[in-house]
Amino acid sequence: DVQLQASGGGLVKPGGSLRLSCVASGLRLGDSAIGWFRQAPGKEREGVACVDKYVGKTYYVNSVKGRFNISRDNAKNTVYLEMNSLKPADTAVYYCAADPNMYGSRHLCQYGMDYMGKGTLVTVSS
């Protein structure tokens, strides 16, 4: 049974930083595509950052390029999302995701992944 548990959300002021973590069980993240998605109130879910399975190519949605960084620690079976220069528009519930298939990173961010965990709320407000 695959489980993904995200943590690290909270309230941060505009311009601040947060690091989200996601621990996986039942799945080796080192053998999977990984990603982070978010859903803001009243909006559809969007893929924020995704890394494909083998090549390791990373896709970021335009609104976070240069500010967010996705990484993983295979030894800890954990994926991270470092978020800098946060804006009120980044306020959302953030979900980590994983997929064992060989789709490209942009495809995964656009169409979703097989496994997605419970989210963690990020609120950017002064």
NUVEX-743996 format. One record per atom (N, C-alpha, C): atom name; x, y, z. Coordinates in pm, 1 decimal, decimal comma, always signed. Each point is the difference from the previous one (the first is absolute). Layout:
+-------+----------+----------+----------+
| atome |        x |        y |        z |
+-------+----------+----------+----------+
|    CA |        X |        Y |        Z |
...
+-------+----------+----------+----------+
! end
This chain:
+-------+----------+----------+----------+
| atome |        x |        y |        z |
+-------+----------+----------+----------+
|     N |    +85,4 |   -118,5 |     +0,0 |
|    CA |    -85,4 |   +118,5 |     +0,0 |
|     C |    +89,2 |   +123,8 |     +0,0 |
|     N |    -13,7 |    +83,8 |   -102,0 |
|    CA |    +83,8 |   +119,2 |    -12,9 |
|     C |    -59,4 |   +113,6 |    +81,6 |
|     N |    +85,4 |    +63,6 |    +78,2 |
|    CA |    -41,6 |   +117,7 |    +75,5 |
|     C |   +104,0 |   +110,4 |    -16,5 |
|     N |    -50,1 |   +120,7 |    -18,1 |
|    CA |    +84,6 |   +118,5 |    -10,1 |
|     C |    -48,6 |   +101,1 |   +102,3 |
|     N |    +87,6 |    +44,1 |    +86,0 |
|    CA |    -38,9 |    +92,1 |   +106,5 |
|     C |    +80,0 |   +127,3 |    -10,8 |
|     N |    -68,1 |   +108,3 |    -36,0 |
|    CA |    +65,4 |   +130,2 |    -11,8 |
|     C |     -6,3 |    +75,1 |   +132,0 |
|     N |   +100,3 |    +83,2 |    +23,2 |
|    CA |     +4,6 |    +83,2 |   +120,1 |
|     C |    +81,7 |   +125,2 |    -31,0 |
|     N |     -3,7 |    +94,3 |    +94,3 |
|    CA |    +80,9 |   +120,0 |    -14,6 |
|     C |    -75,9 |   +125,3 |    -37,9 |
|     N |   -129,5 |    -13,1 |    -23,1 |
|    CA |    -79,3 |   +117,2 |    -33,2 |
|     C |    -18,3 |    +91,3 |   +120,2 |
|     N |    -54,4 |   +117,3 |    -24,7 |
|    CA |    -24,7 |    +94,4 |   +108,0 |
|     C |    -26,9 |   +138,5 |    -53,6 |
|     N |     +3,4 |    +95,9 |    +90,7 |
|    CA |    -23,8 |   +139,9 |    -35,1 |
|     C |   +134,9 |    +69,3 |    -16,8 |
|     N |    +16,5 |    +68,4 |   -111,4 |
|    CA |   +125,3 |    +70,7 |    -26,1 |
|     C |    -32,2 |   +134,3 |    -65,1 |
|     N |    +82,7 |    +99,1 |    +24,9 |
|    CA |    -22,2 |   +132,2 |    -57,2 |
|     C |    +50,0 |     +4,9 |   -143,8 |
|     N |    -55,4 |    +86,2 |    -80,2 |
|    CA |    +49,4 |    +15,5 |   -137,6 |
|     C |   +150,1 |    +25,3 |     -0,8 |
|     N |    +67,5 |    -67,8 |    -92,6 |
|    CA |   +144,9 |     +8,6 |     -6,9 |
|     C |    +72,3 |   -104,3 |    +82,2 |
|     N |    -73,4 |    -70,5 |    +83,1 |
|    CA |    +59,7 |   -101,5 |    +85,4 |
|     C |    +22,2 |   -132,5 |    -70,3 |
|     N |    +48,6 |    -96,8 |    +77,2 |
|    CA |    +33,4 |   -131,7 |    -54,9 |
|     C |    -58,4 |   -110,9 |    +86,3 |
|     N |    -24,4 |   -112,6 |    -62,6 |
|    CA |    -42,8 |   -121,9 |    +68,1 |
|     C |    +60,0 |   -118,9 |    -72,4 |
|     N |    +20,6 |   -108,4 |    +72,7 |
|    CA |    +39,8 |   -124,9 |    -62,3 |
|     C |   -100,6 |   -108,5 |    +36,4 |
|     N |    -62,0 |    -55,2 |   -100,8 |
|    CA |    -92,9 |   -110,3 |    +19,5 |
|     C |    +74,4 |   -132,1 |    -12,4 |
|     N |    -43,0 |    -96,7 |    +78,6 |
|    CA |    +57,2 |   -134,9 |     -5,8 |
|     C |   -111,3 |   -100,1 |    -23,8 |
|     N |    +37,3 |   -110,9 |    -59,4 |
|    CA |    -97,1 |   -106,6 |    -24,9 |
|     C |    +69,9 |   -133,6 |    +13,6 |
|     N |    -44,6 |    -78,0 |    +96,4 |
|    CA |    +56,9 |   -132,8 |    +22,5 |
|     C |    -91,0 |   -104,0 |    -63,4 |
|     N |    +60,8 |    -91,9 |    -71,4 |
|    CA |    -76,1 |   -104,7 |    -68,2 |
|     C |    +19,0 |   -134,6 |    +68,0 |
|     N |   -103,6 |    -80,9 |     -4,2 |
|    CA |     +8,6 |   -139,5 |    +42,5 |
|     C |    -72,5 |    -84,2 |   -102,7 |
|     N |    +48,9 |   -123,9 |    -19,1 |
|    CA |    -59,9 |    -88,3 |    -98,7 |
|     C |    +44,7 |    +28,0 |   -141,8 |
|     N |    +92,7 |    +93,5 |    -17,3 |
|    CA |    +47,0 |    +37,5 |   -133,4 |
|     C |   +139,2 |    +59,0 |    +14,2 |
|     N |    +91,2 |    -38,8 |    -89,4 |
|    CA |   +134,4 |    +56,7 |     +1,1 |
|     C |     +1,3 |   +124,5 |    -87,9 |
|     N |    +16,4 |   +115,5 |    +63,3 |
|    CA |     -1,0 |   +124,1 |    -76,1 |
|     C |   +115,6 |     +6,8 |    -98,6 |
|     N |   +109,5 |    -67,6 |    +32,0 |
|    CA |   +113,8 |     -1,9 |    -91,5 |
|     C |    -30,1 |    -70,7 |   -130,5 |
|     N |   -103,7 |    -82,0 |     -3,4 |
|    CA |    -41,5 |    -73,1 |   -120,1 |
|     C |   -127,0 |    +57,8 |    -60,6 |
|     N |    -33,9 |   +122,8 |    +37,8 |
|    CA |   -127,4 |    +57,6 |    -41,8 |
|     C |    +17,5 |   +142,3 |    -49,8 |
|     N |    -93,9 |    +41,8 |    -80,3 |
|    CA |    -14,1 |   +143,4 |    -24,8 |
|     C |    -59,2 |    +61,7 |   +126,3 |
|     N |    +35,7 |   +124,4 |    +27,2 |
|    CA |    -49,0 |    +67,3 |   +120,2 |
|     C |    -53,5 |   +137,1 |    -37,3 |
|     N |    -84,0 |    +53,5 |    +86,6 |
|    CA |    -53,1 |   +132,2 |    -30,7 |
|     C |    -72,5 |    +63,3 |   +116,1 |
|     N |    -27,4 |   +127,8 |    -15,8 |
|    CA |    -81,5 |    +75,9 |    +93,9 |
|     C |   -111,0 |    +68,7 |    -78,4 |
|     N |   -119,9 |     -6,8 |    +54,7 |
|    CA |   -117,2 |    +64,5 |    -56,7 |
|     C |    -57,9 |    +92,5 |   +105,6 |
|     N |    -83,1 |    +92,2 |    -44,0 |
|    CA |    -66,7 |    +86,6 |    +96,0 |
|     C |   -140,0 |    +33,2 |    -47,4 |
|     N |    -85,6 |    +31,6 |    +95,8 |
|    CA |   -136,0 |    +42,5 |    -31,9 |
|     C |    -36,8 |   +116,4 |    +89,1 |
|     N |    -22,3 |   +113,5 |    -63,4 |
|    CA |    -41,5 |   +120,8 |    +71,5 |
|     C |   -151,8 |     +2,2 |    +10,0 |
|     N |    -53,7 |    +72,6 |    +97,2 |
|    CA |   -145,8 |     +8,0 |    +14,5 |
|     C |    -67,9 |    +45,9 |   -128,0 |
|     N |    -98,4 |    -74,6 |    -44,7 |
|    CA |    -75,1 |    +37,5 |   -118,4 |
|     C |    +69,4 |    -24,6 |   -131,8 |
|     N |   +117,5 |    -63,9 |     +4,3 |
|    CA |    +75,2 |    -24,0 |   -122,8 |
|     C |    +24,8 |   -148,9 |    -18,8 |
|     N |    +34,0 |    -35,5 |   -122,7 |
|    CA |    +33,2 |   -138,9 |    -28,3 |
|     C |   +140,2 |    -32,6 |    +49,2 |
|     N |    +21,9 |   -126,4 |    +22,8 |
|    CA |   +132,1 |    -44,4 |    +39,0 |
|     C |    +98,6 |    +22,8 |   -114,0 |
|     N |   +122,1 |    +39,6 |    +31,8 |
|    CA |   +102,0 |    +17,4 |   -102,5 |
|     C |   +130,3 |    -65,3 |    +43,3 |
|     N |    +72,0 |    -49,5 |    -98,8 |
|    CA |   +131,0 |    -56,6 |    +25,7 |
|     C |   +101,2 |   +111,9 |    +15,6 |
|     N |    +72,7 |     -1,0 |   +108,8 |
|    CA |    +95,5 |   +105,8 |    +30,1 |
|     C |   +139,6 |    -37,6 |    -46,4 |
|     N |    +42,6 |   -120,0 |    +34,2 |
|    CA |   +135,0 |    -46,2 |    -34,7 |
|     C |     -2,2 |   -151,3 |    -11,6 |
|     N |    +57,4 |    -50,4 |   -106,9 |
|    CA |     +2,5 |   -144,1 |    -22,9 |
|     C |   +134,8 |    -42,3 |    -56,1 |
|     N |    +43,5 |   -118,7 |    +38,8 |
|    CA |   +125,6 |    -57,4 |    -50,0 |
|     C |    -31,5 |   -137,0 |    -56,2 |
|     N |    +44,1 |    -27,3 |   -121,8 |
|    CA |    -33,4 |   -129,7 |    -58,8 |
|     C |    +84,3 |   -111,6 |    +60,7 |
|     N |    -29,7 |   -124,3 |    -41,1 |
|    CA |    +54,1 |   -116,9 |    +69,4 |
|     C |   +145,6 |    -26,5 |    -30,9 |
|     N |    +40,0 |     +4,3 |   -125,5 |
|    CA |   +133,5 |    -47,1 |    -35,4 |
|     C |    +97,1 |   +111,0 |    -36,5 |
|     N |    -45,0 |    +94,4 |    -81,6 |
|    CA |    +90,3 |   +105,4 |    -45,7 |
|     C |    +24,0 |   +102,6 |   +109,4 |
|     N |    -99,8 |    +17,9 |    +84,4 |
|    CA |    +12,5 |    +97,4 |   +106,9 |
|     C |    -28,2 |   +141,2 |    -44,3 |
|     N |    -68,0 |    +12,5 |   -115,2 |
|    CA |    -34,7 |   +133,4 |    -48,5 |
|     C |   -109,0 |    +60,0 |    +87,6 |
|     N |    +16,2 |   +126,9 |    +31,5 |
|    CA |    -92,2 |    +67,4 |    +90,1 |
|     C |    -85,6 |   +100,3 |    -75,7 |
|     N |   -127,6 |     +3,0 |    +33,2 |
|    CA |    -93,7 |    +99,2 |    -53,9 |
|     C |    -52,8 |    +84,1 |   +114,8 |
|     N |     -0,9 |   +130,5 |    -19,6 |
|    CA |    -61,3 |    +91,9 |    +95,9 |
|     C |   -107,3 |    +80,5 |    -72,1 |
|     N |   -111,4 |    +20,4 |    +65,2 |
|    CA |    -99,8 |    +90,6 |    -55,8 |
|     C |    +59,1 |   +141,0 |     -3,1 |
|     N |    -36,6 |    +77,5 |    -99,8 |
|    CA |    +63,7 |   +130,5 |    -20,7 |
|     C |     -3,5 |    +89,6 |   +123,6 |
|     N |   -106,6 |     -6,4 |    +74,0 |
|    CA |    -17,9 |    +92,3 |   +112,4 |
|     C |    +98,1 |    -23,4 |   +114,5 |
|     N |    +69,8 |   -114,4 |     +1,0 |
|    CA |    +93,0 |    -28,1 |   +110,3 |
|     C |   +144,4 |    -13,0 |    -45,5 |
|     N |    +23,6 |    +10,9 |   -129,2 |
|    CA |   +138,0 |    -13,4 |    -51,4 |
|     C |    +92,3 |   +102,1 |    +64,5 |
|     N |   +115,5 |    -47,6 |    +42,6 |
|    CA |    +97,7 |    +87,6 |    +63,8 |
|     C |    -23,3 |    +21,1 |   +148,5 |
|     N |   -115,4 |    -46,6 |    +50,2 |
|    CA |    -31,7 |    +17,8 |   +142,8 |
|     C |    -10,5 |   -133,2 |    +74,3 |
|     N |    -47,6 |   -102,9 |    -68,1 |
|    CA |    -20,6 |   -130,6 |    +63,2 |
|     C |   +103,9 |    -99,2 |    -51,1 |
|     N |    +34,8 |    -96,4 |    +85,3 |
|    CA |    +93,7 |   -104,7 |    -39,5 |
|     C |    -45,6 |   -134,0 |    +56,8 |
|     N |    -12,1 |   -100,2 |    -86,2 |
|    CA |    -37,8 |   -134,3 |    +44,0 |
|     C |   +124,8 |    -86,0 |     +8,3 |
|     N |     +6,6 |    -81,5 |   +104,6 |
|    CA |   +114,2 |    -89,4 |    +15,9 |
|     C |    -45,8 |   -124,7 |    +74,7 |
|     N |    +87,2 |    -99,0 |     +4,8 |
|    CA |    -33,5 |   -120,4 |    +74,4 |
|     C |   +123,1 |    -55,8 |    +69,2 |
|     N |    -25,6 |    -71,8 |   +107,6 |
|    CA |   +103,3 |    -72,4 |    +73,0 |
|     C |    -40,9 |   -146,5 |     -3,7 |
|     N |    +64,1 |    -76,2 |    -87,3 |
|    CA |    -40,2 |   -139,5 |    -18,2 |
|     C |    +21,8 |    -82,6 |   +126,1 |
|     N |   +104,9 |    +30,7 |    +73,8 |
|    CA |    +28,6 |    -75,0 |   +122,4 |
|     C |   -111,8 |    +16,7 |   +103,2 |
|     N |    -62,1 |   +116,5 |     +0,8 |
|    CA |   -109,2 |    +26,7 |    +93,4 |
|     C |   -136,2 |    -22,2 |    -64,2 |
|     N |     +0,8 |    -35,7 |   -128,6 |
|    CA |   -125,9 |    -18,7 |    -73,7 |
|     C |    -90,2 |   +122,5 |    +14,7 |
|     N |    +59,9 |   +115,2 |    -17,5 |
|    CA |    -67,6 |   +126,7 |    +25,4 |
|     C |    +21,4 |    +94,4 |   -118,0 |
|     N |   -104,1 |    +75,3 |    -32,8 |
|    CA |     +8,6 |   +103,9 |   -101,2 |
|     C |    -27,5 |   +134,4 |    +65,4 |
|     N |    +66,7 |   +103,7 |    -48,6 |
|    CA |     -9,6 |   +132,2 |    +59,6 |
|     C |    -45,2 |   +102,4 |   -104,4 |
|     N |    -58,5 |   +107,0 |    +49,0 |
|    CA |    -28,6 |   +115,0 |    -84,0 |
|     C |    +45,8 |   +123,4 |    +76,4 |
|     N |   +107,8 |    +60,6 |    -47,3 |
|    CA |    +50,5 |   +122,5 |    +58,2 |
|     C |    -69,5 |   +115,4 |    -69,5 |
|     N |    -65,5 |    +84,7 |    +78,8 |
|    CA |    -77,2 |   +111,0 |    -56,4 |
|     C |    +55,6 |   +131,0 |    +53,1 |
|     N |    +42,9 |    +86,5 |    -89,7 |
|    CA |    +57,5 |   +129,3 |    +36,5 |
|     C |    -79,6 |   +114,1 |    -62,6 |
|     N |    +21,1 |   +118,7 |    +51,3 |
|    CA |    -68,4 |   +120,1 |    -52,0 |
|     C |   -150,1 |    -25,8 |    -13,6 |
|     N |    -57,7 |    -52,2 |   +103,7 |
|    CA |   -140,3 |    -39,4 |     -6,1 |
|     C |    -90,9 |   +120,3 |    -18,6 |
|     N |   -109,2 |    -23,7 |    -73,3 |
|    CA |    -98,0 |   +103,0 |    -30,7 |
|     C |   -137,0 |    -44,1 |    +50,4 |
|     N |    -89,5 |    +93,3 |    +24,1 |
|    CA |   -136,8 |    -39,4 |    +39,8 |
|     C |    -63,3 |    -97,5 |    -99,8 |
|     N |    +34,5 |    +12,1 |   -127,9 |
|    CA |    -54,7 |    -90,1 |   -101,8 |
|     C |    +47,1 |   -143,8 |    +17,0 |
|     N |   +101,9 |    -22,7 |    +83,1 |
|    CA |    +47,6 |   -136,2 |    +26,3 |
|     C |    -82,6 |    -69,1 |   +107,6 |
|     N |    -91,7 |    +71,4 |    +62,0 |
|    CA |    -85,1 |    -58,8 |   +103,0 |
|     C |    -82,8 |   -113,4 |    -57,7 |
|     N |    +13,5 |   -118,2 |    +59,1 |
|    CA |    -69,1 |   -118,7 |    -51,1 |
|     C |    +28,4 |   -117,7 |    +92,0 |
|     N |    -74,0 |   -107,4 |    -22,1 |
|    CA |    +35,6 |   -128,7 |    +59,1 |
|     C |    +96,6 |    -67,9 |    -97,0 |
|     N |   +113,2 |    -41,4 |    +51,2 |
|    CA |   +103,3 |    -63,0 |    -82,1 |
|     C |     +1,5 |   -150,4 |    +24,1 |
|     N |     +7,1 |    -74,3 |   -109,9 |
|    CA |     -1,4 |   -145,6 |     +4,7 |
|     C |   +125,9 |    -54,1 |    -67,0 |
|     N |    +58,5 |   -101,7 |    +60,2 |
|    CA |   +108,2 |    -68,1 |    -69,6 |
|     C |    -57,0 |   -119,5 |    -74,5 |
|     N |    +72,0 |    -40,6 |   -102,8 |
|    CA |    -49,3 |   -107,4 |    -85,0 |
|     C |   +115,1 |    -82,9 |    -53,9 |
|     N |    -33,1 |   -121,5 |    -40,6 |
|    CA |   +100,1 |    -89,2 |    -58,5 |
|     C |    -65,2 |    -87,1 |   -106,4 |
|     N |    +83,3 |    -44,1 |    -95,2 |
|    CA |    -53,4 |    -80,0 |   -110,3 |
|     C |   +106,5 |    -95,5 |    -49,3 |
|     N |    -30,4 |   -129,4 |    -12,3 |
|    CA |   +101,0 |    -96,3 |    -44,9 |
|     C |    +16,3 |     -6,5 |   -151,2 |
|     N |    -81,5 |    +73,3 |    -74,2 |
|    CA |     +2,4 |     -9,1 |   -145,3 |
|     C |   +104,0 |    +93,6 |    -62,9 |
|     N |    +25,0 |    -22,7 |   -128,8 |
|    CA |   +106,4 |    +74,1 |    -68,6 |
|     C |    -52,9 |   +116,5 |    -81,6 |
|     N |    -82,6 |    +83,0 |    +59,3 |
|    CA |    -47,4 |   +118,4 |    -68,6 |
|     C |    +96,4 |   +115,0 |    +22,0 |
|     N |     -4,2 |    +97,8 |    -88,8 |
|    CA |    +83,1 |   +117,9 |    +15,9 |
|     C |    -47,8 |    +87,5 |   +114,1 |
|     N |    +88,7 |    +84,6 |    +46,9 |
|    CA |    -31,6 |    +82,2 |   +116,2 |
|     C |   -114,0 |    +97,0 |    -27,7 |
|     N |     -2,3 |    +59,6 |   -118,2 |
|    CA |   -107,9 |    +93,4 |    -30,5 |
|     C |   -133,9 |    -73,1 |     -8,3 |
|     N |     -0,1 |   -116,9 |    -62,1 |
|    CA |   -122,0 |    -80,9 |     -9,0 |
|     C |    -53,0 |    -31,1 |   +139,3 |
|     N |    +90,7 |    -40,2 |    +88,7 |
|    CA |    -41,6 |    -36,1 |   +135,3 |
|     C |    -60,2 |   +118,8 |    +73,3 |
|     N |    +59,7 |   +115,0 |    -14,8 |
|    CA |    -53,1 |   +119,0 |    +66,5 |
|     C |   -135,3 |    +41,5 |    -58,9 |
|     N |    -16,9 |    -23,3 |   -128,6 |
|    CA |   -125,4 |    +41,4 |    -62,9 |
|     C |   -113,2 |    -98,5 |    +26,5 |
|     N |    +29,3 |   -128,7 |     +7,4 |
|    CA |   -105,4 |   -100,7 |     +9,0 |
|     C |     -4,7 |    -74,2 |   +132,6 |
|     N |    +93,8 |    +25,2 |    +89,3 |
|    CA |     -3,3 |    -62,5 |   +130,9 |
|     C |    +82,3 |   -126,9 |     +8,0 |
|     N |    +10,8 |    -50,2 |   +119,7 |
|    CA |    +79,5 |   -119,9 |    +25,7 |
|     C |    -86,8 |   -106,7 |    +66,7 |
|     N |    +49,3 |   -124,2 |     -4,6 |
|    CA |    -78,9 |   -110,9 |    +53,4 |
|     C |    -25,1 |    +11,8 |   +149,8 |
|     N |    +98,9 |    +49,5 |    +73,9 |
|    CA |    -13,2 |     +4,0 |   +144,9 |
|     C |    +11,9 |   +144,6 |    +48,4 |
|     N |    -92,2 |    +40,2 |    +84,2 |
|    CA |     +3,4 |   +134,4 |    +56,5 |
|     C |    -40,9 |     -8,4 |   +145,5 |
|     N |    +75,2 |    +68,9 |    +85,2 |
|    CA |    -26,1 |     -6,6 |   +142,4 |
|     C |    -92,1 |   +109,3 |    +48,2 |
|     N |    -20,5 |     +2,8 |   +128,7 |
|    CA |    -75,9 |   +107,7 |    +63,0 |
|     C |    +83,6 |   +127,5 |     -3,9 |
|     N |    -65,1 |   +110,6 |     -8,6 |
|    CA |    +69,8 |   +125,3 |    -19,5 |
|     C |    +41,3 |    +70,0 |   +128,1 |
|     N |    +77,4 |   +105,2 |    -18,9 |
|    CA |    +38,9 |    +88,6 |   +108,4 |
|     C |    -28,3 |   +142,9 |    -44,6 |
|     N |    -60,2 |    +78,9 |    +89,0 |
|    CA |    -46,0 |   +133,4 |    -36,6 |
|     C |   +112,9 |   +101,2 |    +12,5 |
|     N |    +17,8 |    +77,8 |   -105,0 |
|    CA |    +94,2 |   +112,1 |     -0,5 |
|     C |    -80,1 |   +128,3 |    -16,3 |
|     N |    +15,8 |    +90,7 |    +95,0 |
|    CA |    -69,1 |   +128,4 |     -5,0 |
|     C |   +103,7 |   +111,3 |     -1,6 |
|     N |     -4,9 |    +81,9 |   -103,1 |
|    CA |    +92,4 |   +112,1 |    -12,6 |
|     C |    -79,3 |   +128,0 |    +20,6 |
|     N |    +24,9 |    +64,2 |   +111,5 |
|    CA |    -78,7 |   +117,8 |    +34,8 |
|     C |    +77,5 |    +86,5 |    +98,6 |
|     N |    -19,8 |   +130,0 |    -10,8 |
|    CA |    +63,2 |    +91,3 |    +95,1 |
|     C |    -89,8 |    +23,7 |   +120,3 |
+-------+----------+----------+----------+
! end
